[in-house]
Amino acid sequence: MIEDQDNRVVQLIQDNAAVNELLRKQAESGLTNLHRPIEQLGALIARPQFIIGNIIIFIGWIVINLLLKFTYHHTWDEPPFYWLQGLITFLALVVTSIVLVSQARQGQIAEQRNQLQLQFAVLNEQRSAKIIGLLEELRSDLPDVRDRIDEDAEVLGQPTNPEAILQAMETLDSAGETALPPKEKN
């Protein structure tokens, strides 16, 4: 019995992993030919090795130029290192652009996932309302159960009106914390 439950839990986890993998594949299939290299560059610059490598290159640039200045009195980039500043500026522009493109795409993926979660939440709310309605109907049909009016069950058994929730949220946003009802004293 316990082994069957463990197998069922493992199966549910595998099913959830399969859904996540499907979402990942769908996100990758939406990549254009321009997005793919940008995503690859983004993965490259997101590593600590990129930062360390750049620091080593910049320090090496400065050291080599200073050594050339003191030994041969001729460098390819005299202090204050205008060419190095241009290189750093160009690198900053490229990195910023890559980050912005990646963030925009990730924002789209996050919005799709939020929409999917909203659909699941609405579906679960509808299921819960249906279950409450069926339980109330069952309670009224059973002869051994005392028939009584349960106002909470009547309210919760009704599907939620999305417009009413949106209006309530807007009211809370506009009025701040004071729009919340005061806590009842026991």
C-alpha positions as CSV (number, residue, x, y, z in Angstrom):
1,M,0.0,0.0,0.0
2,I,2.8,2.5,1.0
3,E,4.8,1.5,-2.1
4,D,1.8,2.2,-4.3
5,Q,1.5,5.6,-2.8
6,D,5.2,6.3,-3.2
7,N,4.9,5.2,-6.9
8,R,1.9,7.5,-7.3
9,V,3.9,10.5,-5.8
10,V,6.8,9.7,-8.1
11,Q,4.5,9.5,-11.1
12,L,2.9,12.9,-10.2
13,I,6.3,14.5,-9.9
14,Q,7.3,13.1,-13.3
15,D,4.1,14.4,-14.8
16,N,4.8,17.9,-13.4
17,A,8.4,17.7,-14.7
18,A,7.0,16.8,-18.1
19,V,4.8,19.8,-18.1
20,N,7.7,22.1,-17.1
21,E,9.8,20.5,-19.9
22,L,7.0,21.1,-22.4
23,L,6.8,24.8,-21.3
24,R,10.6,25.1,-21.7
25,K,10.5,23.5,-25.2
26,Q,7.7,25.8,-26.2
27,A,9.7,28.9,-25.0
28,E,12.7,27.7,-27.0
29,S,10.7,27.0,-30.1
30,G,9.6,30.7,-30.0
31,L,13.2,31.8,-30.4
32,T,14.0,33.6,-33.7
33,N,17.3,33.2,-35.5
34,L,18.3,36.5,-34.0
35,H,17.4,35.5,-30.4
36,R,19.4,32.3,-30.4
37,P,22.9,33.9,-30.6
38,I,21.8,36.6,-28.2
39,E,20.6,34.0,-25.7
40,Q,23.9,32.1,-26.1
41,L,25.9,35.3,-25.6
42,G,23.7,36.1,-22.6
43,A,24.5,32.8,-21.1
44,L,28.2,33.4,-21.7
45,I,28.3,36.9,-20.1
46,A,26.2,35.7,-17.1
47,R,29.2,33.7,-15.9
48,P,31.7,34.9,-13.3
49,Q,34.5,33.9,-15.7
50,F,33.4,36.7,-18.1
51,I,33.8,39.3,-15.4
52,I,37.1,37.9,-14.2
53,G,38.4,37.6,-17.8
54,N,37.5,41.2,-18.6
55,I,39.2,42.4,-15.4
56,I,42.3,40.5,-16.4
57,I,42.2,41.9,-19.9
58,F,41.7,45.5,-18.7
59,I,44.5,45.2,-16.1
60,G,46.8,43.6,-18.6
61,W,46.0,46.4,-21.1
62,I,47.0,49.0,-18.6
63,V,50.1,47.2,-17.4
64,I,51.4,46.5,-20.9
65,N,50.8,50.1,-21.9
66,L,52.5,51.5,-18.8
67,L,55.5,49.1,-19.3
68,L,55.8,50.2,-22.9
69,K,55.6,53.8,-21.9
70,F,58.4,53.5,-19.4
71,T,60.7,51.3,-21.5
72,Y,60.2,52.4,-25.1
73,H,58.4,55.7,-24.5
74,H,55.8,54.7,-27.0
75,T,52.4,52.9,-26.4
76,W,49.4,52.2,-28.5
77,D,47.1,53.6,-25.8
78,E,48.5,56.4,-23.6
79,P,47.0,57.2,-20.2
80,P,44.1,57.9,-19.6
81,F,43.6,55.0,-22.0
82,Y,41.1,56.3,-24.5
83,W,41.0,53.1,-26.5
84,L,40.4,51.1,-23.4
85,Q,37.6,53.5,-22.4
86,G,36.1,53.0,-25.9
87,L,36.4,49.3,-25.6
88,I,34.7,49.3,-22.2
89,T,31.9,51.5,-23.5
90,F,31.3,49.3,-26.5
91,L,31.3,46.2,-24.2
92,A,28.9,47.9,-21.9
93,L,26.6,48.7,-24.8
94,V,26.6,45.1,-26.1
95,V,26.1,43.6,-22.6
96,T,23.2,46.1,-21.9
97,S,21.5,45.3,-25.2
98,I,21.9,41.5,-24.6
99,V,20.4,41.8,-21.2
100,L,17.5,43.9,-22.3
101,V,16.6,41.6,-25.2
102,S,16.9,38.5,-22.9
103,Q,14.8,40.2,-20.2
104,A,12.1,41.2,-22.7
105,R,11.8,37.6,-23.9
106,Q,11.8,36.2,-20.3
107,G,9.1,38.7,-19.5
108,Q,7.0,37.3,-22.3
109,I,7.5,33.8,-21.0
110,A,6.7,34.9,-17.4
111,E,3.5,36.5,-18.7
112,Q,2.5,33.3,-20.5
113,R,3.1,31.3,-17.3
114,N,1.1,33.8,-15.3
115,Q,-1.8,33.5,-17.7
116,L,-1.6,29.7,-17.4
117,Q,-1.5,29.9,-13.6
118,L,-4.6,32.3,-13.7
119,Q,-6.4,29.8,-15.9
120,F,-5.6,27.0,-13.4
121,A,-6.7,29.2,-10.5
122,V,-10.0,30.0,-12.2
123,L,-10.6,26.3,-13.0
124,N,-9.8,25.3,-9.4
125,E,-12.2,28.0,-8.1
126,Q,-14.9,26.6,-10.3
127,R,-14.2,23.1,-9.2
128,S,-14.3,24.2,-5.5
129,A,-17.6,26.0,-6.0
130,K,-19.1,22.9,-7.7
131,I,-17.9,20.6,-4.9
132,I,-19.3,22.9,-2.3
133,G,-22.6,23.0,-4.2
134,L,-22.7,19.2,-4.5
135,L,-21.9,18.8,-0.8
136,E,-24.7,21.1,0.1
137,E,-27.1,19.3,-2.1
138,L,-26.0,16.0,-0.6
139,R,-26.4,17.3,2.9
140,S,-29.9,18.4,2.1
141,D,-30.8,15.0,0.5
142,L,-29.5,12.8,3.4
143,P,-32.2,12.1,5.9
144,D,-29.8,11.5,8.8
145,V,-28.1,14.9,8.5
146,R,-29.8,17.9,10.1
147,D,-31.0,20.4,7.4
148,R,-29.8,23.9,8.1
149,I,-28.9,27.0,6.3
150,D,-25.2,27.6,5.9
151,E,-24.7,31.1,4.6
152,D,-20.9,30.6,4.1
153,A,-21.5,27.5,2.0
154,E,-24.1,29.3,-0.1
155,V,-21.7,32.2,-0.8
156,L,-18.7,29.9,-1.4
157,G,-20.8,27.6,-3.6
158,Q,-21.3,30.4,-6.1
159,P,-18.7,31.0,-8.8
160,T,-16.7,34.2,-8.2
161,N,-17.5,37.2,-10.3
162,P,-14.1,38.4,-11.8
163,E,-15.4,41.9,-12.3
164,A,-16.3,42.2,-8.6
165,I,-12.9,41.0,-7.6
166,L,-11.2,43.5,-10.0
167,Q,-13.4,46.3,-8.6
168,A,-12.5,45.4,-5.0
169,M,-8.8,45.3,-5.8
170,E,-9.0,48.7,-7.5
171,T,-10.8,50.0,-4.4
172,L,-8.1,48.6,-2.1
173,D,-5.4,50.1,-4.3
174,S,-6.9,53.5,-4.4
175,A,-7.8,53.7,-0.7
176,G,-4.7,52.1,0.7
177,E,-4.7,50.0,3.8
178,T,-7.7,51.9,5.2
179,A,-10.0,50.1,2.8
180,L,-9.6,46.8,4.6
181,P,-12.4,46.0,7.0
182,P,-11.4,46.2,10.7
183,K,-10.6,42.9,12.4
184,E,-13.5,41.4,14.5
185,K,-12.9,41.1,18.2
186,N,-13.5,37.7,19.7
